[in-house]
Amino acid sequence: MKIIIAPDSYKGTLSARQVAETIDKAVKACIPDAKTLLMPIADGGEGTIDAFGAQKRAVHVTGSQYEQVQSFYGVLGDTAIIELAACAGLPMAKRLAPETATTYGVGQLIRAALDAGFRKFIVALGGSSTNDMGCGMACALGVKFKNKLGNYFIPAGLSLADIESIDISALDPRIMESEIITMCDIDNPLCGEKGASYVFAPQKGAKADMLPRLDAAMLHASEMVKKFIGKDVANIPGAGAAGGCGAGMVAFLSSELRRGIDVVLDTKNFDAELADTDIVFTGEGRFDSQSIDGKAISGIAARTKPLNIPLIVLCGAADESEICYEMGVTAVFSIQRRAMAFKEAKLVNEPSLYKTAYNVMKLISCK
């Protein structure tokens, strides 16, 4: 029996690698001679570099509030993997203030990889604390923004409204020599009720009365991009990802936006490995409607369903609907055996996961 184990992380408790290894132990306890293939996954947020199995290279860059932080980028063969969350992510933010937060450090990571000779990039956008449309990143790579006074500045959040001109003539020329794929796990446009500011800025610290101002500033920035660069990025699916950085990747770096899980699975040759696979295990901390709306598990299901390969979800908490079964999920199991607070769950998730996976495998292996 061949089993692929391809889980996402249980945020705050277990990494994707830890989840995969725990399920693997349960599988081997029931079927010692089973062939298992561990493929930890991520859809673009924190832990994406680890999910790829890439080596990390340390770099000092600018954090989201302009402080110096120890960061890194990943190396996978001839490809550099840039994780926005590694310098401008929510978990490492000194304070949550999307009106001033910057992606400048993301541009510094890209520049460091360029200096190291890389010309192929995968940029993972998930988990940002920013709302600057990627303008900070663009500044770090040579794009110049001027305000009404004719002064150069780094636009961020509310100050996107101060952009009066954009000059891309000094953009690092090595960018045009590079192939850049951006992992984007949402379809939200840049502006409006479903845009970056209204949907995601609240979780980054924005109060309700600030949202219209952030949205208006973002709209103004997109109009300046259209005027000075000739690109209309406002309604591109995924433009609103990472505080509008999806739009910035297209506008300033001419990147292609792709669903994050598809980039990971293609890089890992997932389709080829499915050919002789009997079962696929996946999972995440909470399985709900978002899980089947363009997220990691839906990407796996889209590939297992046509081949009639059972897809089993092991999760911390489950709120599944019938839609997930229609999309290709075979069964969903919550590892929690009783309701408990997050602090308690953090301590017991690994043994609970093992017990659940073990029982599933006992059922599968019974004759």
C-alpha positions, -999 to 999 in steps of 0.1 A, spaced: 0 0 0 13 35 -9 1 64 11 8 101 5 7 122 37 3 159 27 -10 180 56 -8 218 62 2 230 97 -20 231 127 -13 268 132 3 276 166 6 239 176 22 216 150 42 224 119 32 207 86 63 185 90 53 174 125 18 166 114 31 145 85 55 126 108 29 119 134 5 105 108 33 84 93 40 68 127 4 58 131 3 44 95 35 23 102 21 11 135 -8 -5 117 8 -14 84 46 -17 89 53 -24 52 33 5 39 51 28 16 46 64 28 55 96 11 56 127 33 47 159 15 41 187 41 23 216 23 15 252 27 -6 277 6 16 307 9 17 317 46 42 312 73 60 279 69 59 278 31 97 275 28 97 246 52 69 229 33 90 231 1 119 215 20 141 244 10 173 254 27 172 288 45 196 316 40 197 343 67 193 379 58 189 411 79 160 432 65 134 458 75 104 446 94 69 458 89 73 488 112 108 497 99 127 479 126 156 456 117 148 419 118 166 387 112 149 371 82 156 345 55 147 332 21 146 296 8 168 279 -17 154 250 -37 177 241 -66 180 271 -88 149 288 -73 147 313 -45 116 311 -23 106 344 -7 81 342 22 65 376 29 56 364 64 93 360 72 97 398 75 62 414 73 40 387 88 14 390 115 32 367 140 64 388 140 49 422 139 60 444 168 26 462 167 -4 459 144 -8 491 124 -17 485 87 -19 523 81 20 524 84 31 488 79 55 482 50 67 454 27 101 470 22 118 440 37 102 417 11 120 437 -16 152 434 3 149 396 4 143 396 -33 174 418 -38 195 395 -16 185 365 -37 193 385 -69 227 393 -55 232 356 -48 226 349 -85 190 336 -85 167 344 -114 138 321 -106 115 331 -78 85 318 -59 70 345 -37 46 334 -10 22 362 1 2 347 30 0 360 65 9 397 60 5 425 85 6 451 57 -17 470 35 7 489 12 -1 473 -22 35 461 -23 48 496 -27 74 491 1 87 461 -17 89 481 -50 108 509 -33 135 484 -21 139 473 -57 143 508 -71 108 520 -79 104 557 -69 72 574 -56 68 611 -52 42 631 -32 27 665 -39 57 683 -26 79 664 -51 96 644 -23 104 607 -26 88 585 0 78 549 8 40 546 6 23 525 32 -13 521 41 -29 556 44 0 573 27 -8 555 -5 -32 584 -10 -1 607 -12 13 592 -44 15 617 -72 39 600 -95 56 566 -100 89 561 -118 100 526 -126 131 535 -146 154 526 -118 138 492 -111 166 467 -106 172 454 -142 177 419 -130 140 417 -122 133 417 -160 157 388 -164 138 368 -138 109 344 -137 87 353 -107 57 332 -97 35 345 -68 16 322 -46 -18 336 -39 -46 317 -22 -74 342 -24 -94 357 -53 -102 390 -37 -99 422 -58 -78 451 -46 -105 475 -35 -142 476 -24 -162 456 1 -144 424 -9 -110 441 -13 -78 440 8 -87 467 32 -123 459 41 -118 421 43 -83 417 58 -72 449 74 -93 444 106 -73 413 115 -42 434 111 -54 460 136 -75 484 116 -105 499 133 -138 501 114 -135 539 109 -101 535 92 -113 510 66 -128 535 41 -96 556 43 -74 526 37 -96 515 8 -96 549 -8 -59 552 -5 -55 518 -22 -78 528 -50 -58 560 -55 -25 540 -57 -40 516 -83 -51 546 -104 -15 560 -102 -2 526 -113 -26 527 -143 -15 562 -151 23 558 -149 29 521 -155 -1 514 -178 -13 484 -158 -49 480 -145 -45 458 -115 -76 467 -94 -98 438 -105 -73 411 -110 -83 380 -90 -59 379 -61 -49 415 -63 -61 420 -28 -38 393 -13 -14 403 14 -27 439 17 -27 444 -20 7 429 -25 -8 406 -51 -15 437 -73 20 450 -65 36 418 -77 19 422 -111 23 460 -114 59 463 -104 75 429 -110 53 416 -138 47 384 -118 22 357 -125 -3 351 -97 -10 314 -91 -29 295 -64 -4 287 -37 -13 250 -33 -9 244 -70 26 259 -70 36 236 -40 21 205 -55 36 210 -90 70 217 -74 67 184 -55 56 164 -86 24 155 -67 5 143 -99 32 119 -108 33 104 -73 -5 99 -74 -2 74 -102 2 44 -79 -12 58 -46 -39 41 -26 -48 68 0 -39 104 6 -40 120 41 -42 157 45 -53 181 72 -51 215 89 -59 231 122 -95 240 114 -114 225 85 -143 247 74 -158 265 44 -125 283 36 -107 250 33 -127 241 2 -127 276 -12 -93 278 -30 -72 267 0 -48 239 3 -71 209 8 -93 219 -21 -62 219 -44 -54 184 -33 -90 172 -37 -91 186 -73 -63 161 -81 -73 131 -61 -110 131 -71 -105 124 -109 -84 94 -100 -109 81 -74 -82 81 -47 -96 84 -12 -87 117 5 -89 116 43 -88 149 63 -74 149 99 -80 183 116 -80 200 149 -116 211 146 -141 204 119 -171 223 105 -174 205 72 -203 208 48 -216 184 21 -197 205 -5 -164 191 7 -175 156 -2 -187 167 -36 -153 182 -42 -134 150 -35 -129 147 3 -137 111 13 -139 116 51 -132 142 78 -120 134 113 -115 159 141 -86 148 164 -101 165 195 -121 141 217 -137 168 238 -140 206 237 -109 223 251 -92 257 252 -64 264 227 -37 264 254 -47 229 264 -51 217 228 -16 229 220 -3 203 246 -23 174 234 -27 178 196 2 155 187 -9 125 208 -45 132 198 -35 133 161 -17 100 165 -46 83 181 -70 95 154 -47 85 125 -41 51 142 -78 44 145 -84 54 109 -56 31 98 -69 2 119 -102 5 100 -84 6 67 -62 -23 74 -89 -46 88 -97 -77 68 
